[in-house]
């Protein structure tokens, strides 16, 4: 999948409609997509939630 498809899928699956991350323009495998998704959720859990608490 290409960069635009990755961004659209992240918007949908993570329920972030205005997400516009900086992702390299290349073709991504499912494994690469899952790593990007995990990295984003880990970032949110580790940094954003800690600010809220």
C-alpha positions in Angstrom: 0.0 0.0 0.0 1.2 3.5 -0.7 1.6 6.5 1.6 -1.9 7.8 1.1 -3.5 4.4 1.7 -1.5 4.1 5.0 -2.7 7.5 6.2 -6.3 6.8 5.3 -6.2 3.4 7.0 -4.6 4.9 10.2 -7.3 7.6 10.2 -10.0 5.0 10.1 -8.6 2.3 12.4 -7.3 4.7 15.0 -10.3 7.0 14.7 -8.2 10.1 14.1 -10.0 11.8 11.2 -7.5 14.7 11.0 -4.4 12.6 11.1 -1.7 13.9 8.7 1.5 12.2 9.7 4.8 12.5 8.0 5.2 9.2 6.3 7.8 8.4 3.7 6.6 8.0 0.1 7.1 4.4 -0.6 5.1 1.1 -0.8 4.4 -0.5 2.6 3.9 -4.1 3.5 1.3 -5.2 6.0 4.1 -5.7 8.5 5.4 -2.2 8.0 1.9 -0.8 8.4 1.3 -2.7 11.7 4.7 -1.4 13.0 3.7 2.2 12.2 0.3 1.7 13.8 1.9 0.2 16.9 4.5 3.0 17.2 1.7 5.6 17.0 -0.4 3.9 19.7 2.7 3.4 21.9 3.5 7.1 21.5 0.0 8.1 22.5 0.0 5.8 25.5 3.5 6.8 26.7 3.5 10.5 26.1 0.0 11.9 25.4 -1.8 10.0 28.2 0.9 10.8 30.7 0.3 14.5 30.1 -3.4 14.1 30.7 -2.8 12.4 34.1 
